[in-house]
Amino acid sequence: MIRLKTEEGTIAVDNAVYTNIAGYAATNCFGVKGMAVRSMTDGLVHLLRREAMGKGVRVTFQDDNSIAIDLHIMVDKGVNIRAISASIIKEVRYFVTKSTGTEVSAVNVFVDSITID
């Protein structure tokens, strides 16, 4: 949790806020099928529903009050993974900073699976 001190008081922003914003921004990028999570029981990668997309995001709080974000995603077949990753990094950094005022030090994108429809 990040605490921001202002003249009027303290603002505390919970981890769930960051994971939801980052998950929403990532899944709205072209070519992203959704957020992914690897099952501990069978080791398979599963696509997360919209309500649970925060589970595919890990936020690490830094000492300088910035955050690092790890995203686990599934992409559509035939898309340029490098271009999608660059787009995701830009979008997530922009939306998290715009929504919370918190500096994002790093956005790491992990492509866990490619869907074939």
All heavy atoms as an XYZ file, in Angstrom:
887
protein
N       0.843     -1.170      0.000
C       0.000      0.000      0.000
C       0.893      1.239      0.000
O       1.877      1.296      0.715
C      -0.890     -0.013      1.234
C      -1.827      1.151      1.276
S      -2.954      1.175      2.676
C      -3.869     -0.294      2.433
N       0.527      2.186     -0.818
C       1.275      3.443     -0.875
C       0.488      4.509     -0.134
O      -0.729      4.626     -0.298
C       1.526      3.865     -2.336
C       2.540      2.921     -2.945
C       1.955      5.299     -2.424
C       3.301      3.442     -4.104
N       1.192      5.250      0.682
C       0.578      6.352      1.427
C       1.159      7.661      0.916
O       2.374      7.844      0.882
C       0.847      6.203      2.916
C       0.214      4.975      3.503
C       0.414      4.944      5.013
N      -0.036      3.694      5.578
C      -1.283      3.364      5.831
N      -2.240      4.220      5.544
N      -1.608      2.209      6.342
N       0.264      8.552      0.525
C       0.664      9.862      0.032
C       0.241     10.910      1.050
O      -0.933     11.011      1.387
C       0.003     10.145     -1.318
C       0.198      9.085     -2.397
C      -0.725      9.341     -3.569
C       1.635      9.054     -2.838
N       1.197     11.676      1.538
C       0.900     12.712      2.527
C       0.675     14.035      1.811
O       1.483     14.451      0.991
C       2.031     12.820      3.533
C       2.197     11.565      4.353
C       3.227     11.744      5.432
C       3.572     10.444      6.074
N       2.823      9.992      7.132
N      -0.451     14.672      2.127
C      -0.769     15.977      1.575
C      -0.991     16.943      2.731
O      -0.973     16.549      3.899
C      -2.044     15.922      0.701
O      -3.164     15.606      1.535
C      -1.917     14.885     -0.403
N      -1.244     18.194      2.416
C      -1.521     19.190      3.457
C      -2.818     18.878      4.193
O      -2.960     19.171      5.370
C      -1.610     20.581      2.835
C      -0.307     21.078      2.273
C      -0.459     22.400      1.565
O      -1.563     22.979      1.578
O       0.542     22.868      1.000
N      -3.763     18.257      3.493
C      -5.071     17.955      4.077
C      -5.092     16.645      4.854
O      -6.008     16.396      5.631
C      -6.153     17.908      2.988
C      -6.469     19.242      2.364
C      -5.470     19.646      1.284
O      -4.856     18.753      0.666
O      -5.302     20.854      1.079
N      -4.132     15.768      4.626
C      -4.121     14.474      5.302
C      -3.350     13.438      4.497
O      -2.562     13.767      3.621
N      -3.625     12.167      4.786
C      -2.924     11.064      4.131
C      -3.890     10.302      3.229
O      -5.025     10.036      3.611
C      -2.343     10.101      5.187
O      -1.462     10.836      6.023
C      -1.586      8.972      4.545
N      -3.396      9.939      2.053
C      -4.169      9.130      1.113
C      -3.489      7.772      1.017
O      -2.292      7.691      0.725
C      -4.218      9.780     -0.277
C      -4.840     11.171     -0.198
C      -4.969      8.887     -1.259
C      -4.667     11.980     -1.459
N      -4.236      6.701      1.275
C      -3.694      5.346      1.176
C      -4.318      4.660     -0.033
O      -5.540      4.603     -0.159
C      -4.000      4.565      2.441
N      -3.467      4.157     -0.934
C      -3.942      3.470     -2.132
C      -3.572      1.989     -1.996
O      -2.408      1.639     -1.883
C      -3.316      4.070     -3.411
C      -3.865      3.382     -4.646
C      -3.559      5.572     -3.476
N      -4.593      1.143     -2.009
C      -4.415     -0.289     -1.803
C      -3.872     -0.980     -3.054
O      -4.048     -0.502     -4.176
C      -5.759     -0.910     -1.415
C      -5.625     -2.337     -0.950
O      -4.866     -2.573      0.004
O      -6.267     -3.213     -1.562
N      -3.240     -2.107     -2.854
C      -2.683     -2.928     -3.926
C      -3.745     -3.302     -4.965
O      -3.479     -3.324     -6.165
C      -2.057     -4.187     -3.316
C      -1.315     -5.004     -4.329
O      -0.744     -4.466     -5.266
N      -1.314     -6.303     -4.146
N      -4.968     -3.585     -4.533
C      -6.040     -3.992     -5.445
C      -6.374     -2.894     -6.455
O      -6.762     -3.188     -7.591
C      -7.284     -4.375     -4.662
N      -6.210     -1.648     -6.074
C      -6.468     -0.542     -7.000
C      -5.484     -0.608     -8.162
O      -5.864     -0.511     -9.329
C      -6.359      0.814     -6.266
C      -6.444      1.977     -7.245
C      -7.430      0.924     -5.199
N      -4.211     -0.809     -7.846
C      -3.188     -0.887     -8.891
C      -3.389     -2.101     -9.791
O      -3.257     -2.007    -11.009
C      -1.793     -0.924     -8.270
C      -1.444      0.335     -7.532
C      -1.344      0.344     -6.151
C      -1.206      1.526     -8.210
C      -1.019      1.505     -5.471
C      -0.885      2.687     -7.536
C      -0.795      2.671     -6.164
O      -0.477      3.815     -5.495
N      -3.702     -3.253     -9.197
C      -3.871     -4.466    -10.009
C      -5.078     -4.340    -10.934
O      -5.011     -4.765    -12.091
C      -4.002     -5.726     -9.140
O      -5.103     -5.598     -8.254
C      -2.736     -5.989     -8.350
N      -6.160     -3.767    -10.452
C      -7.350     -3.611    -11.299
C      -7.117     -2.622    -12.432
O      -7.509     -2.871    -13.579
C      -8.550     -3.193    -10.465
C      -9.102     -4.316     -9.637
O      -8.972     -5.483     -9.992
N      -9.695     -3.990     -8.514
N      -6.483     -1.497    -12.147
C      -6.205     -0.506    -13.194
C      -5.257     -1.088    -14.239
O      -5.484     -0.969    -15.442
C      -5.623      0.784    -12.595
C      -6.671      1.493    -11.741
C      -5.113      1.720    -13.690
C      -6.126      2.646    -10.918
N      -4.194     -1.743    -13.787
C      -3.216     -2.320    -14.715
C      -3.839     -3.432    -15.558
O      -3.610     -3.504    -16.764
C      -2.009     -2.851    -13.945
N      -4.643     -4.290    -14.940
C      -5.310     -5.362    -15.672
C      -6.275     -4.826    -16.703
O      -6.340     -5.318    -17.835
N      -7.034     -3.815    -16.334
C      -7.989     -3.192    -17.258
C      -7.255     -2.556    -18.442
O      -7.637     -2.745    -19.593
C      -8.817     -2.143    -16.517
C      -9.778     -1.405    -17.400
C     -10.973     -2.000    -17.798
C      -9.498     -0.130    -17.855
C     -11.853     -1.324    -18.635
C     -10.366      0.549    -18.678
C     -11.552     -0.056    -19.069
O     -12.410      0.611    -19.889
N      -6.187     -1.812    -18.167
C      -5.437     -1.147    -19.240
C      -4.810     -2.168    -20.183
O      -4.838     -1.996    -21.402
C      -4.361     -0.246    -18.640
N      -4.268     -3.242    -19.635
C      -3.618     -4.260    -20.468
C      -4.622     -4.985    -21.350
O      -4.359     -5.226    -22.530
C      -2.871     -5.260    -19.590
N      -5.771     -5.355    -20.811
C      -6.745     -6.126    -21.586
C      -7.447     -5.287    -22.646
O      -8.053     -5.848    -23.553
C      -7.802     -6.790    -20.682
O      -8.430     -5.794    -19.873
C      -7.180     -7.855    -19.810
N      -7.357     -3.974    -22.560
C      -7.949     -3.121    -23.581
C      -7.023     -2.888    -24.768
O      -7.402     -2.248    -25.733
C      -8.378     -1.783    -22.991
C      -9.691     -1.909    -22.262
O     -10.512     -2.774    -22.558
N      -9.898     -1.061    -21.279
N      -5.798     -3.412    -24.709
C      -4.865     -3.270    -25.827
C      -5.187     -4.292    -26.917
O      -5.581     -5.419    -26.631
C      -3.427     -3.461    -25.346
S      -2.841     -2.131    -24.295
N      -4.992     -3.891    -28.167
C      -5.248     -4.763    -29.307
C      -4.396     -6.019    -29.217
O      -3.202     -5.959    -28.935
C      -4.941     -4.030    -30.615
C      -5.029     -4.911    -31.819
C      -6.265     -5.233    -32.361
C      -3.893     -5.446    -32.396
C      -6.360     -6.056    -33.472
C      -3.970     -6.270    -33.499
C      -5.212     -6.574    -34.036
N      -5.009     -7.167    -29.476
C      -4.300     -8.435    -29.527
C      -4.207     -9.179    -28.213
O      -3.764    -10.314    -28.179
N      -4.611     -8.527    -27.119
C      -4.560     -9.184    -25.814
C      -5.867     -9.929    -25.600
O      -6.946     -9.336    -25.611
C      -4.327     -8.166    -24.676
C      -4.355     -8.857    -23.323
C      -3.015     -7.448    -24.878
N      -5.779    -11.236    -25.425
C      -6.966    -12.056    -25.175
C      -7.455    -11.863    -23.749
O      -8.637    -11.856    -23.481
C      -6.620    -13.529    -25.435
C      -7.788    -14.439    -25.395
C      -8.667    -14.192    -26.582
C      -9.706    -15.286    -26.695
N     -10.576    -15.087    -27.829
N      -6.523    -11.716    -22.809
C      -6.885    -11.501    -21.418
C      -5.709    -11.745    -20.502
O      -4.596    -12.025    -20.944
N      -5.974    -11.652    -19.210
C      -4.946    -11.902    -18.203
C      -4.868    -13.408    -17.968
O      -5.851    -14.127    -18.134
C      -5.289    -11.179    -16.901
C      -5.439     -9.677    -17.057
S      -4.039     -8.847    -17.829
C      -2.795     -9.086    -16.601
N      -3.694    -13.874    -17.587
C      -3.470    -15.308    -17.429
C      -2.951    -15.621    -16.037
O      -2.326    -14.792    -15.391
C      -2.477    -15.799    -18.473
N      -3.210    -16.851    -15.612
C      -2.657    -17.347    -14.350
C      -2.302    -18.811    -14.552
O      -3.016    -19.547    -15.237
C      -3.636    -17.143    -13.177
C      -4.886    -17.983    -13.324
C      -2.965    -17.412    -11.844
N      -1.177    -19.212    -13.989
C      -0.739    -20.613    -14.092
C      -1.276    -21.371    -12.891
O      -1.067    -20.987    -11.753
C       0.779    -20.701    -14.138
C       1.285    -22.113    -14.398
C       2.777    -22.144    -14.649
N       3.201    -21.319    -15.770
C       3.179    -21.691    -17.042
N       2.729    -22.878    -17.377
N       3.588    -20.885    -17.996
N      -1.956    -22.465    -13.154
C      -2.535    -23.295    -12.100
C      -1.433    -24.015    -11.334
O      -0.523    -24.584    -11.928
C      -3.500    -24.315    -12.711
O      -3.910    -25.235    -11.740
N      -1.536    -24.005    -10.018
C      -0.550    -24.693     -9.185
C      -0.750    -26.209     -9.218
O       0.187    -26.957     -9.007
C      -0.638    -24.196     -7.743
C      -0.298    -22.738     -7.609
S       1.318    -22.387     -8.271
C       2.179    -22.006     -6.797
N      -1.966    -26.668     -9.506
C      -2.243    -28.105     -9.481
C      -1.789    -28.811    -10.751
O      -1.130    -29.842    -10.683
C      -3.748    -28.369     -9.265
O      -4.494    -27.688    -10.268
C      -4.177    -27.898     -7.891
N      -2.128    -28.245    -11.921
C      -1.784    -28.931    -13.163
C      -0.733    -28.207    -14.003
O      -0.278    -28.729    -15.008
C      -3.037    -29.191    -14.001
C      -3.803    -27.924    -14.345
O      -3.267    -26.823    -14.153
O      -4.951    -28.050    -14.797
N      -0.338    -26.996    -13.612
C       0.694    -26.262    -14.332
C       0.239    -25.616    -15.627
O       1.034    -25.027    -16.338
N      -1.051    -25.724    -15.950
C      -1.577    -25.140    -17.180
C      -1.898    -23.664    -16.976
O      -2.207    -23.218    -15.877
C      -2.833    -25.889    -17.621
C      -2.644    -27.366    -17.973
C      -3.984    -27.999    -18.287
C      -1.687    -27.521    -19.142
N      -1.852    -22.914    -18.071
C      -2.187    -21.498    -18.033
C      -3.674    -21.347    -18.325
O      -4.190    -21.913    -19.283
C      -1.350    -20.716    -19.074
C      -1.767    -19.268    -19.120
C       0.126    -20.838    -18.759
N      -4.359    -20.567    -17.478
C      -5.799    -20.358    -17.630
C      -6.100    -18.889    -17.875
O      -5.475    -18.011    -17.274
C      -6.543    -20.823    -16.374
C      -6.352    -22.275    -16.092
N      -7.058    -23.249    -16.737
C      -5.517    -22.921    -15.238
C      -6.686    -24.436    -16.291
N      -5.741    -24.266    -15.384
N      -7.072    -18.637    -18.743
C      -7.534    -17.286    -19.023
C      -8.441    -16.841    -17.884
O      -9.342    -17.575    -17.480
C      -8.307    -17.262    -20.353
C      -8.847    -15.925    -20.821
C      -7.706    -14.968    -21.142
C      -9.719    -16.117    -22.061
N      -8.203    -15.643    -17.364
C      -9.012    -15.128    -16.258
C     -10.219    -14.366    -16.785
O     -10.145    -13.689    -17.809
C      -8.170    -14.192    -15.381
C      -7.022    -14.854    -14.632
C      -6.119    -13.794    -14.022
C      -7.555    -15.777    -13.556
N     -11.315    -14.463    -16.065
C     -12.502    -13.681    -16.407
C     -12.254    -12.217    -16.062
O     -11.336    -11.879    -15.326
C     -13.705    -14.203    -15.624
C     -14.138    -15.587    -16.029
C     -15.391    -15.951    -15.275
N     -15.223    -15.701    -13.853
C     -15.318    -16.608    -12.907
N     -15.613    -17.840    -13.212
N     -15.138    -16.286    -11.647
N     -13.089    -11.347    -16.576
C     -12.967     -9.902    -16.362
C     -12.917     -9.540    -14.879
O     -12.175     -8.656    -14.478
C     -14.180     -9.200    -16.956
C     -14.133     -8.482    -18.230
C     -13.067     -7.588    -18.499
N     -13.333     -6.628    -19.532
C     -12.351     -6.052    -20.147
N     -11.126     -6.347    -19.866
N     -12.591     -5.158    -21.057
N     -13.738    -10.221    -14.058
C     -13.808     -9.898    -12.639
C     -12.529    -10.266    -11.888
O     -12.272     -9.751    -10.817
C     -14.920    -10.617    -11.914
C     -16.266    -10.891    -12.464
C     -16.397    -11.749    -13.683
O     -16.294    -12.980    -13.590
O     -16.662    -11.177    -14.735
N     -11.763    -11.205    -12.410
C     -10.591    -11.711    -11.698
C      -9.283    -11.338    -12.385
O      -8.256    -11.929    -12.094
C     -10.698    -13.233    -11.571
N      -9.305    -10.343    -13.266
C      -8.104    -10.034    -14.027
C      -6.962     -9.533    -13.159
O      -5.807     -9.635    -13.544
C      -8.411     -9.073    -15.147
C      -8.645     -7.662    -14.745
S      -8.863     -6.666    -16.196
C     -10.513     -6.137    -15.950
N      -7.244     -9.054    -11.970
C      -6.197     -8.596    -11.076
C      -5.273     -9.703    -10.615
O      -4.146     -9.446    -10.177
N      -5.718    -10.960    -10.743
C      -4.875    -12.084    -10.335
C      -3.703    -12.297    -11.281
O      -2.722    -12.924    -10.913
C      -5.708    -13.365    -10.250
C      -6.678    -13.360     -9.111
C      -7.432    -14.655     -9.041
C      -8.444    -14.630     -7.914
N      -9.252    -15.837     -7.901
N      -3.788    -11.785    -12.482
C      -2.695    -11.899    -13.441
C      -1.706    -10.749    -13.340
O      -0.818    -10.608    -14.167
N      -1.856     -9.930    -12.295
C      -1.009     -8.752    -12.111
C      -0.330     -8.825    -10.745
O      -0.968     -9.168     -9.754
C      -1.854     -7.450    -12.175
C      -0.980     -6.225    -12.005
C      -2.644     -7.370    -13.461
N       0.959     -8.515    -10.720
C       1.664     -8.429     -9.435
C       2.299     -7.051     -9.332
O       2.996     -6.612    -10.244
C       2.737     -9.505     -9.322
C       3.260     -9.614     -7.889
C       4.275    -10.718     -7.728
N       5.565    -10.050     -7.591
C       6.654    -10.340     -8.259
N       6.648    -11.307     -9.135
N       7.762     -9.674     -8.071
N       2.031     -6.377     -8.223
C       2.569     -5.039     -7.989
C       3.608     -5.117     -6.880
O       3.347     -5.689     -5.824
C       1.439     -4.050     -7.606
C       2.009     -2.690     -7.263
C       0.428     -3.933     -8.729
N       4.768     -4.526     -7.132
C       5.833     -4.466     -6.137
C       6.069     -3.001     -5.793
O       6.303     -2.183     -6.684
C       7.137     -5.079     -6.689
O       6.856     -6.384     -7.183
C       8.202     -5.154     -5.615
N       5.993     -2.695     -4.502
C       6.194     -1.327     -4.044
C       7.681     -1.079     -3.802
O       8.351     -1.856     -3.135
C       5.388     -1.076     -2.766
C       3.915     -1.220     -2.989
C       3.257     -2.387     -2.658
C       3.185     -0.195     -3.563
C       1.907     -2.535     -2.876
C       1.829     -0.327     -3.790
C       1.187     -1.498     -3.448
N       8.187      0.025     -4.338
C       9.600      0.389     -4.211
C       9.777      1.354     -3.033
O       8.813      1.969     -2.570
C      10.087      1.049     -5.505
C       9.763      0.291     -6.767
C      10.452     -1.055     -6.857
O      11.564     -1.222     -6.395
N       9.781     -2.031     -7.447
N      11.003      1.518     -2.589
C      11.304      2.412     -1.465
C      11.055      3.882     -1.790
O      10.790      4.683     -0.888
C      12.760      2.239     -1.023
C      13.005      0.873     -0.402
O      12.037      0.266      0.108
O      14.160      0.407     -0.436
N      11.132      4.240     -3.064
C      10.946      5.639     -3.458
C       9.490      5.973     -3.782
O       9.210      6.951     -4.465
C      11.841      5.969     -4.648
C      11.517      5.135     -5.877
O      10.700      4.197     -5.780
O      12.093      5.420     -6.946
N       8.545      5.165     -3.284
C       7.096      5.324     -3.501
C       6.670      5.136     -4.954
O       5.603      5.589     -5.360
C       6.578      6.668     -2.980
C       6.326      6.619     -1.495
O       6.227      5.543     -0.901
N       6.230      7.779     -0.874
N       7.487      4.478     -5.746
C       7.076      4.093     -7.088
C       6.698      2.614     -7.042
O       6.881      1.954     -6.019
C       8.204      4.332     -8.103
O       9.279      3.463     -7.854
N       6.151      2.108     -8.146
C       5.759      0.702     -8.199
C       6.312      0.050     -9.462
O       6.563      0.716    -10.455
C       4.224      0.528     -8.151
C       3.541      1.253     -9.305
C       3.663      0.965     -6.818
C       2.054      0.991     -9.423
N       6.489     -1.265     -9.376
C       6.831     -2.083    -10.540
C       5.669     -3.045    -10.748
O       5.127     -3.581     -9.775
C       8.128     -2.842    -10.305
N       5.266     -3.242    -11.980
C       4.099     -4.058    -12.299
C       4.504     -5.213    -13.204
O       5.157     -5.006    -14.231
C       3.016     -3.204    -12.998
C       2.602     -2.033    -12.106
C       1.811     -4.055    -13.373
C       1.700     -1.033    -12.784
N       4.116     -6.427    -12.819
C       4.304     -7.620    -13.641
C       2.943     -8.052    -14.161
O       1.998     -8.201    -13.375
C       4.914     -8.768    -12.832
C       6.337     -8.487    -12.389
O       6.986     -7.618    -12.995
O       6.791     -9.141    -11.437
N       2.835     -8.243    -15.470
C       1.575     -8.640    -16.111
C       1.751     -9.989    -16.790
O       2.695    -10.173    -17.555
C       1.169     -7.611    -17.168
C       0.967     -6.183    -16.688
C       0.956     -5.241    -17.867
C      -0.328     -6.077    -15.912
N       0.845    -10.901    -16.535
C       0.833    -12.205    -17.209
C      -0.376    -12.214    -18.130
O      -1.516    -12.099    -17.666
C       0.759    -13.334    -16.183
C       2.003    -13.436    -15.373
N       3.049    -14.253    -15.740
C       2.398    -12.791    -14.250
C       4.026    -14.121    -14.858
N       3.662    -13.235    -13.946
N      -0.115    -12.341    -19.438
C      -1.195    -12.194    -20.418
C      -1.244    -13.370    -21.382
O      -0.299    -14.147    -21.506
C      -1.032    -10.891    -21.233
C       0.269    -10.911    -22.042
C      -1.111     -9.672    -20.334
C       0.367     -9.815    -23.068
N      -2.403    -13.454    -22.067
C      -2.590    -14.346    -23.211
C      -2.836    -13.444    -24.410
O      -3.545    -12.443    -24.300
C      -3.816    -15.246    -23.016
C      -3.671    -16.260    -21.930
S      -5.170    -17.223    -21.782
C      -4.564    -18.796    -22.322
N      -2.232    -13.794    -25.540
C      -2.407    -12.989    -26.745
C      -3.072    -13.813    -27.841
O      -3.078    -15.037    -27.798
C      -1.060    -12.417    -27.256
C      -0.462    -11.470    -26.246
C      -0.087    -13.513    -27.609
N      -3.633    -13.105    -28.806
C      -4.251    -13.754    -29.961
C      -3.171    -14.257    -30.917
O      -2.077    -13.696    -31.009
C      -5.151    -12.772    -30.704
C      -6.379    -12.384    -29.910
O      -6.916    -13.243    -29.189
O      -6.795    -11.207    -29.999
N      -3.513    -15.299    -31.651
C      -2.611    -15.875    -32.649
C      -2.338    -14.852    -33.753
O      -3.218    -14.120    -34.176
C      -3.265    -17.118    -33.238
C      -2.505    -17.749    -34.360
C      -3.282    -18.900    -34.936
C      -3.007    -18.975    -36.416
N      -3.930    -19.779    -37.124
N      -1.097    -14.801    -34.206
C      -0.749    -13.981    -35.351
C      -0.409    -12.537    -35.053
O      -0.190    -11.760    -35.982
N      -0.350    -12.152    -33.801
C      -0.024    -10.767    -33.479
C       1.473    -10.632    -33.204
O       2.144    -11.596    -32.850
C      -0.839    -10.255    -32.268
C      -2.315    -10.236    -32.579
C      -0.554    -11.081    -31.040
N       1.968     -9.434    -33.374
C       3.370     -9.145    -33.112
C       3.546     -8.948    -31.602
O       3.105     -7.945    -31.052
C       3.786     -7.896    -33.884
C       5.249     -7.580    -33.745
O       5.859     -7.794    -32.697
N       5.819     -7.044    -34.814
N       4.191     -9.895    -30.948
C       4.314     -9.868    -29.489
C       5.130     -8.662    -29.030
O       4.798     -8.033    -28.026
C       4.921    -11.194    -28.974
C       3.921    -12.326    -29.242
C       5.254    -11.105    -27.492
C       4.443    -13.702    -28.922
N       6.152     -8.319    -29.753
C       6.965     -7.162    -29.373
C       6.148     -5.873    -29.417
O       6.227     -5.041    -28.517
C       8.168     -7.064    -30.291
C       9.123     -6.002    -29.901
C      10.300     -5.981    -30.838
N      11.466     -5.578    -30.089
C      12.683     -5.659    -30.527
N      12.920     -6.165    -31.712
N      13.686     -5.250    -29.802
N       5.352     -5.694    -30.473
C       4.527     -4.494    -30.606
C       3.434     -4.446    -29.531
O       3.177     -3.380    -28.967
C       3.897     -4.442    -31.995
N       2.820     -5.593    -29.268
C       1.785     -5.647    -28.226
C       2.384     -5.312    -26.866
O       1.811     -4.548    -26.091
C       1.124     -7.037    -28.174
C       0.175     -7.199    -29.334
C       0.392     -7.265    -26.869
C      -0.449     -8.566    -29.405
N       3.536     -5.863    -26.576
C       4.183     -5.617    -25.284
C       4.524     -4.143    -25.111
O       4.314     -3.570    -24.039
C       5.443     -6.463    -25.146
O       5.110     -7.829    -25.161
N       5.040     -3.519    -26.153
C       5.357     -2.092    -26.084
C       4.099     -1.263    -25.844
O       4.103     -0.315    -25.051
C       6.058     -1.647    -27.362
N       3.012     -1.624    -26.519
C       1.738     -0.933    -26.342
C       1.207     -1.096    -24.920
O       0.735     -0.138    -24.303
C       0.722     -1.465    -27.352
O      -0.545     -0.915    -27.121
N       1.284     -2.305    -24.400
C       0.815     -2.581    -23.038
C       1.614     -1.771    -22.019
O       1.046     -1.160    -21.114
C       0.902     -4.083    -22.716
C      -0.124     -4.851    -23.538
C       0.708     -4.350    -21.234
C       0.059     -6.351    -23.504
N       2.923     -1.769    -22.164
C       3.776     -1.035    -21.222
C       3.397      0.442    -21.200
O       3.244      1.043    -20.133
C       5.263     -1.228    -21.583
C       5.679     -2.668    -21.294
C       6.149     -0.238    -20.842
C       7.026     -3.061    -21.879
N       3.222      1.015    -22.380
C       2.863      2.430    -22.480
C       1.493      2.706    -21.855
O       1.324      3.642    -21.076
C       2.868      2.843    -23.956
C       2.577      4.286    -24.192
C       2.639      4.605    -25.673
C       2.201      6.030    -25.931
N       2.154      6.342    -27.347
N       0.493      1.883    -22.193
C      -0.869      2.079    -21.686
C      -0.956      1.903    -20.172
O      -1.582      2.707    -19.489
C      -1.834      1.102    -22.362
C      -2.149      1.435    -23.795
C      -2.936      2.722    -23.940
O      -3.993      2.867    -23.290
O      -2.477      3.597    -24.692
N      -0.358      0.852    -19.663
C      -0.424      0.579    -18.224
C       0.264      1.698    -17.451
O      -0.272      2.213    -16.471
C       0.188     -0.797    -17.893
C       0.387     -0.964    -16.399
C      -0.708     -1.901    -18.439
N       1.435      2.087    -17.893
C       2.162      3.178    -17.213
C       1.322      4.456    -17.209
O       1.210      5.137    -16.186
C       3.488      3.411    -17.919
C       4.407      4.362    -17.191
C       5.729      4.421    -17.908
N       6.332      3.106    -17.857
C       7.548      2.863    -17.443
N       8.315      3.842    -17.061
N       8.035      1.651    -17.424
N       0.720      4.789    -18.351
C      -0.087      6.003    -18.463
C      -1.312      5.942    -17.541
O      -1.555      6.873    -16.770
C      -0.526      6.208    -19.916
C      -1.524      7.324    -20.078
C      -1.125      8.654    -20.016
C      -2.871      7.048    -20.261
C      -2.042      9.683    -20.144
C      -3.792      8.066    -20.396
C      -3.381      9.390    -20.326
O      -4.293     10.404    -20.443
N      -2.097      4.854    -17.623
C      -3.332      4.781    -16.851
C      -3.093      4.717    -15.349
O      -3.821      5.341    -14.577
C      -4.203      3.602    -17.296
C      -5.043      3.918    -18.484
C      -4.733      3.391    -19.725
C      -6.133      4.755    -18.382
C      -5.493      3.700    -20.839
C      -6.904      5.075    -19.484
C      -6.582      4.547    -20.725
N      -2.081      3.991    -14.914
C      -1.803      3.904    -13.474
C      -1.344      5.260    -12.952
O      -1.817      5.722    -11.911
C      -0.763      2.798    -13.172
C      -0.276      2.887    -11.735
C      -1.355      1.427    -13.445
N      -0.453      5.919    -13.681
C       0.033      7.229    -13.238
C      -1.082      8.267    -13.262
O      -1.229      9.056    -12.323
C       1.206      7.693    -14.117
O       2.235      6.709    -14.055
C       1.762      9.024    -13.639
N      -1.894      8.250    -14.313
C      -2.985      9.214    -14.431
C      -4.034      9.005    -13.340
O      -4.539      9.959    -12.763
C      -3.645      9.075    -15.800
C      -4.802     10.017    -16.017
C      -5.450      9.793    -17.358
C      -6.719     10.589    -17.451
N      -7.584     10.149    -18.519
N      -4.354      7.756    -13.035
C      -5.418      7.454    -12.081
C      -4.998      7.613    -10.625
O      -5.812      7.975     -9.782
C      -5.922      6.024    -12.276
O      -6.419      5.860    -13.577
N      -3.736      7.311    -10.321
C      -3.317      7.304     -8.916
C      -2.263      8.348     -8.578
O      -2.040      8.630     -7.403
C      -2.745      5.927     -8.525
O      -1.555      5.684     -9.276
C      -3.761      4.838     -8.768
N      -1.577      8.882     -9.572
C      -0.498      9.823     -9.308
C       0.790      9.151     -8.880
O       1.766      9.808     -8.546
N       0.822      7.819     -8.909
C       1.996      7.062     -8.495
C       2.916      6.831     -9.695
O       2.453      6.452    -10.766
C       1.573      5.702     -7.910
O       0.658      5.916     -6.853
C       2.761      4.926     -7.401
N       4.208      7.038     -9.497
C       5.165      6.797    -10.564
C       5.347      5.290    -10.755
O       5.460      4.539     -9.789
C       6.514      7.417    -10.215
C       7.548      7.226    -11.288
C       8.913      7.767    -10.895
O       8.995      8.561     -9.955
O       9.889      7.358    -11.546
N       5.373      4.858    -12.010
C       5.580      3.449    -12.344
C       7.022      3.296    -12.817
O       7.396      3.820    -13.865
C       4.591      2.987    -13.435
C       4.826      1.535    -13.782
C       3.158      3.205    -12.975
N       7.826      2.587    -12.031
C       9.243      2.443    -12.369
C       9.480      1.387    -13.442
O      10.428      1.493    -14.213
C      10.062      2.111    -11.122
O       9.623      0.897    -10.548
N       8.625      0.355    -13.497
C       8.803     -0.710    -14.497
C       7.484     -1.419    -14.750
O       6.673     -1.579    -13.839
C       9.833     -1.721    -14.024
N       7.278     -1.810    -15.993
C       6.159     -2.675    -16.371
C       6.769     -3.854    -17.110
O       7.415     -3.686    -18.144
C       5.129     -1.956    -17.272
C       4.023     -2.906    -17.679
C       4.554     -0.731    -16.584
N       6.609     -5.050    -16.557
C       7.150     -6.271    -17.143
C       6.000     -7.111    -17.688
O       5.066     -7.424    -16.949
C       7.932     -7.064    -16.094
C       9.026     -6.227    -15.478
O       9.849     -5.670    -16.179
N       9.014     -6.104    -14.165
N       6.062     -7.451    -18.974
C       5.009     -8.216    -19.628
C       5.499     -9.641    -19.858
O       6.541     -9.851    -20.477
C       4.609     -7.567    -20.971
C       3.541     -8.383    -21.663
C       4.137     -6.138    -20.755
N       4.721    -10.616    -19.360
C       5.017    -12.024    -19.547
C       3.906    -12.626    -20.398
O       2.755    -12.665    -19.967
C       5.089    -12.753    -18.196
C       6.165    -12.219    -17.297
C       5.892    -11.214    -16.388
C       7.450    -12.714    -17.380
C       6.883    -10.710    -15.564
C       8.460    -12.219    -16.561
C       8.171    -11.225    -15.640
N       4.242    -13.056    -21.610
C       3.255    -13.695    -22.479
C       3.270    -15.180    -22.113
O       4.206    -15.901    -22.441
C       3.590    -13.471    -23.969
C       2.568    -14.182    -24.839
C       3.639    -11.991    -24.276
N       2.216    -15.611    -21.433
C       2.142    -16.995    -20.944
C       1.533    -17.948    -21.932
O       1.745    -19.156    -21.847
C       1.335    -17.056    -19.633
C       2.088    -16.401    -18.479
O       3.315    -16.256    -18.574
O       1.445    -16.051    -17.483
N       0.744    -17.430    -22.891
C       0.081    -18.321    -23.831
C      -0.392    -17.544    -25.064
O      -0.598    -16.329    -25.000
C      -1.116    -18.982    -23.149
O      -1.759    -19.867    -24.019
N      -0.542    -18.271    -26.158
C      -1.120    -17.726    -27.387
C      -2.364    -18.544    -27.676
O      -2.301    -19.775    -27.729
C      -0.127    -17.799    -28.558
C       1.103    -16.962    -28.253
C      -0.792    -17.352    -29.855
C       2.202    -17.087    -29.293
N      -3.490    -17.871    -27.867
C      -4.739    -18.587    -28.133
C      -4.877    -18.855    -29.625
O      -4.497    -18.047    -30.453
C      -5.955    -17.783    -27.648
O      -5.997    -16.542    -28.331
C      -5.901    -17.558    -26.157
N      -5.426    -19.997    -29.928
C      -5.692    -20.390    -31.303
C      -7.177    -20.706    -31.399
O      -7.645    -21.689    -30.821
C      -4.851    -21.613    -31.716
C      -3.376    -21.289    -31.551
C      -5.171    -22.037    -33.126
C      -2.452    -22.451    -31.735
N      -7.910    -19.847    -32.070
C      -9.370    -20.042    -32.191
C      -9.722    -20.775    -33.449
O      -9.201    -20.655    -34.468
C     -10.105    -18.697    -32.157
C      -9.978    -18.053    -30.790
O      -9.849    -18.767    -29.792
O      -9.995    -16.801    -30.742
